[in-house]
Amino acid sequence: MVLGIGWSIAASYIPNGAEWTQSYVKPFGSLFIKLLQMLAIPLILTSIISGIAGLKDLDKLGRIGGRTLALFTATCLLSTIIGLGLASLLKPGAAIPEHTKTSLLLSYQDNTNSIIEKAQSANTGAMDMLVEIIPNNIFHALANNSMMLQVVIFSILFGIALSKVELSKADIVVQFIDGLNETFMKLVLMVMVVAPIGVFALIASISFNAQVFLSLLYYMMTVLMGLATILFILYPTIISLFSKISYKAFFKNMQPVFLMAFSTSSSAATLPLTMERVSTGFNIKKEISDFVLSLGTTINMDGTAIYQSIAAVFIAQATGIDLSLGQLIIIALTATLSAVGAAGIPGAGMITLIIVLDSVQIPIAAIALIMAPDRLLDMFRTVVNVAGDASAAIAVSGMEDE
């Protein structure tokens, strides 16, 4: 990662260095992400079906699912509350100079319009989201990385149905799916061989605009402070309450996963490695870890939730809007719900942020104010999203052991 950042900075001072990097270095990073994304959906499908079919006890499945959803909801809501508290206390929006605001609004106007169009073309209502989680064509959902929640729902239903089939008939299907799952895990290990090259290419191809980052440094520090609070206070508390695993051991085992999450900005692309490290590194039953991690990749976005709450308050402060307590509560609830609907892919949080802004009548065009450092912050919040999934898997496993 350090080499990648060094390359990115050095390339900006070399004639045509940035263009050469984009043309000949970045493609290796793109290929690496594609390899990981290629494995994400097959792993989700086979892992959940295999895990549920192996449980047989549907009461146990309901218990695991209930505990998982309760934990995800609690941590996501706590994240938004932490974000609102920090943003209200530190007031990062008041620190941005007026000329910087004007410059950013003009510079990112085209990007802002593109994001607004994407958000408006998607279904954003609560009932629309409920309808959309059921796939009308599972093959279309399997072919689309942005429809992972639909794949999860199908996998759960298929696994439940398979557990009810007569053992003599279901056994061959279960063995086939188990074999596929193990094969995909071997593929993950094969892809990890080229991980150093992929991570270097991804980091090296990012353009670091130091001048803009300095202008938005106060906002960035507020977001990073919130993410650090979750990563180093909230998650250690959860892990210590429900398991005997030390947080030092947690970080040591998850270090490759965090590096992958940081470089790809995609919890979905990181999922294959997360599954491998959590199940083998913490001795967690595979049916529990795979179920929790697969579900978490699609609906557990603590890093995105805290980012959206801080960003909404920051934009309100920068545009001179005083938010009431009622509006802060609406932001907390909306940020929690929209984080659930965010796809585990780079930049998805920016689109769902529009839902949060619209809920309290904050000018949507003002998202241009935070677009400059968003790619860098996306890398950090993805690390928190992935850490939250792993922490939840450990906690749910600990509850089951008790």
N, C-alpha and C positions, 0 to 999 in steps of 0.2 A: 504494500500500500504506500509506504514512504517513497519507494522508487517511482511509483506512478505519479504521486503528487509532484516530486522533483522533476519528472519528465514534463508534466503539464506546465509547470512554471518556466522551465528552461525553453520549452518550445515556443512560448510567447515572445521570447527575445531573439529567436533565430528566424531569419527571413524564410517565409513559407513553412515554418516549423509547425504551426497549428494546422495548416491545410494538409501537410504531409501526415500528421498524426491522425487526422480525421479520415484520410483516405487509406492509410496502410496499417495503422495500429488499432483503431476503433473496431474494424471488422472482426478481429479476433475476440474482442469482448462481446460483440453481438452474437457471434457463433457460440460462445460459452453460455450466454443466457438462453439461447434457443435450445441448446442441449438440455439445460435444466428444466425449461418450460415443457420440453417434449416429454419429460418423465413425470411432471407434477400431477397431471390429471389421471394417467394410468395408475400411479401410486395411490392416489386418493380412492379411486374406484376399487382396486383390489384390496387395499388395506382395510377399508371400512367393511366391505362385504365379508372378508375373511375373519375379521375380528368379531363382528356381530354373529355370524354363522357359528363361530366357535364358542360363543358364550352360551347359547342354547337357552339360558335362563333370561327371559324377557323382563322379569322384575329387576334383575341386576342391570340390564341395559337401561331401563327407565331410571334407575337410581344414578348410574354413571352420567347419563344424559342430563338429568335434572341438576346434579351437582355441577356439571360443566357449565351449563347455561347460567346458573346462579352466580358462579364465580366470574364468568365473563362479564355479566351485567354489572356486578358490583365493582370490579376493577375499572371498567370503562367509565362508569358514572363517577367514581372517585377521581379518575384522571381528569375528567372535564372540570370537576370542582377545584382540583389543584390548579389547573390552568387558569380558570377564571380568577382565583384568588391571587395568583402571581401577577397576572396582567393588570388587575385592578390596583394592586399594591405598588407595582413598579412603574406603571404607566409608560410603557415603551413608545406608544404612539405620539406622546407629547414631545419626545426627544428628536423627532425627524424634522429637519429644516424645511421650510416652505418650498424653497427652490428645488430641493431633492424630490419632494412629493410631485411637483409639476413635471420634472424630468422623467421620473419613473412612469407616471401616467401616460406620457407621450411615447416613451420608448417601448412600452409593453402593450400598447393599445391593440395591435393586431392579435397578439397572443391572447389577450383578455377576451376579445370578441370570439375567438375560436373556442375557448373554454366555455363561454356562456352558451354558444350554439350547441356544443356537445351536451351540456347539462339540460338545456331546454328540449333537446330531442329525446332525452331519456325520461322514463316514467319516474317521478319523484314522490308521488303520494304514498301514504302508508298502505292503503289497500292495493295500490299498483304493485308495491314491493311484495306484498303477500301473495298476489297472483303470480308474480314473476318467478318466485322460488320453485314453482312446479314446472318442469320442462314439458313442452308439448312435443318435443322431438329430442330424445336423449342423445342421438348421434350428432345433432347440431350443437348441443351443449358440450359434448365431449370434444368437439372440434373448435370450441371457442373458450380461450383461457379466462375470459371475463364472466363466464357462467359457472364458476366453480361451486357456488352454493346450490345450483340445480343438480350438479353431479353428486354433491354430498347427500342431498335429499333422496335422489334415486338410489344411491348406494345403500343408505339406511333402510329404505323400503325393501330393496332386493335382499339385503342381508336378513331382515326380519322374516320375509317370505321363505327364504332358503332354510332358516332355522326351524320352520314348521313343516318342511317336507320330510317324508319318511327317510330315515337314516340311510337305508340301502340305496335309495335313489339320489339323495343329496350328497353322499360321500364323494362320488366321482367329481361332482361340480366343485365341492369345497377343495379337494386335492388339486384340481386344475387351477383354481384361483390362488391357492397357497403357492403353487409352483410359479405362477405368473408374478406374484408379489415378491418372491425371493429373487426371481430373475431381474426384476426392475431394481431391486436393491443392489444387485451385482453391477447393473449398469451405472448406478449412482457412483459406486466405488471406482469404476472405470473412468467416468467423467471427471472425478475429483483429481485424477492424475494430472490433468491439464489446468487445474484450478489456479495455480500461481500465475500462469500466462494470462488467463482470462481476467483475473482480478487486476493485474498490472495494466492490461489494455483498457479496462473500464475506467480505472482511476485516471490514467494518462490522458484519456480523451475528454475529460471534463474541463471546461474553461472556467478558471477562477478569476473573476473580476473584482480585484481587491478594493478598488475605489468605491464601488457600489456596496460591497459587503461592509466596509467601514461605516458608510452612511446608515446602514441598517443593523449595525452591530448590537445595539441595545435590544432590539427586537429578537435578534438571533440568540443573544445570551439568555433572554427570558424563556424562549422555547427550550434551549438546551438545559437550563436550570430545571424546568418542569420535567423534561425527559429523564434527567439524572435523579430527580426525586422519586420517580416511579421505579427506575432501574436499581437504585441503591438503597431505597427505604421500603417502598411498597412491596416489591417482589421478595426481598430477603425476609420480610415479615411473614408473607404467605408461606414461603418454603419452610421457615423455622417452625411455623404453627402446625404444619401437616406432615413433616418428614424429618428425618435425622440427617439430611444432606446439608453440608455446610455451603455457604454462598461462595466461598473460595473454590471448593470443588466444583460447584455449578459453573463458575466462570471459566475455570480451567478446561472443563469438558466441552463447554459451549463456545470456546474461543474461535474455532474454525467456522462455526455457524454464524457468529456475529460478524466476522470478517466478510463472509459471503453475503449476508444481508446488507451490510454497509456498501459493498461494491456494486451489488445488483439493484438495490432499492426495491426489491421484490420479495415479499414473504412467500409467494407462490413458487418462485424459482428456487428459493432456499429450502422449501419443504422436504425434498428428498434427503438432503443432508441432515436437517433437523430431526427427521424420523430416525435416521440411523444413529445419531449421537444420543438422543434421549432414551431410546429403547435399550441400547447397549451400554451407554455410559452410566445410567442410573438404575439399572436392573429393574426397569418397569415392564410390566406385562405388555406385550406388543399390542394386544387388542385394545388396551386402555390408551396407550400412548398414541397409536395411529388414529384412533377415533377422536381423541381430544385435539391432536395437532391438525388433523384434516379439517375439523370443524372450526378450530381457532384461526386457521389461515383465511377463512372466508368471513368470519363474524367477530373475531377478537382483535380489535385495532386500538389498543390503549394509546400508543404513540400518536396515531392519527387523531384520536379524540382530543388529546391535550393540545396538539398543534392547532386544531380547528378552533378550540375555545380561545386560545391565546391570540390567534390570528384575527378572529372576529372582533375581540375587544380592542386589539391594536388598530385595526382599520377604523373602528368607530372613534377611537381617540384621535387618530390622524385626520379624520374628516370632521372633527368637532361635534360628534354626537355623544350626548350624555346618556348612558344606559341606566335604566331603572332596575330595581331588584327583580321585578317581574320579567324584564327582558333578559337578564342574566340567567334566570331559571329556564326560560325558553331556549336560550343558547345551550345550556347544559344538557337539556333533554334532546334537543335537535342534533347536537354534536354527537351524543351517544348513539342515537338511532342512525344517523348518516354514516358514522364510522362502521357500523355493522354492514351497511350496504356497499362500503368501499371495496373495490377489487384489489387483490394483493399484487398489484403491478405498479411500476413507477408512475408517479404523477396522479394517481387516482384520487388522492386526498384533496387536490386542488379543485376537482370537479364537484365533489361532495360538499366542499366548503361553501359553494354557491347556495346550497340548500339552507345552510346555517345563516348566512348573511340575509337571505331573502326572508327568513322567519321573523327577523326583527327590523326589517326595512332599512338595512345598511346598504348603501350604493354598491351594486355588484361590480361595476366597472373599477372600483377601488382595489380589487384584488391585484391590480397591476403593481401596487405598492409593495407586495411581498413576493412577486414572481422571481426577482433576481436571485435571492438566496434559496429558493424553494428546493432546487435539486440537491443542494448540500444538506439541507434540513431533512429532506426526504430520506436520505441515507441514514441519518441518525434515528429518525422515528421508526424506520423499518427494523432496526436493531431492537428497539423497545417492543415493537409488535411481536417479533419472533421470540424474544425473551419472555414475554407474557404468555405465549402459547406453551413454551417449555415449562414455565412455573406452574401453569394450570395443570399440565399433565402430571407433574410431580405431586401437586396438592391432591388431585383426584385419586391418584394411585395410593397416596397416604391415607385418605379417607376410607378407601376400599379395604386396605390392610387392617385398619382399626375395626 
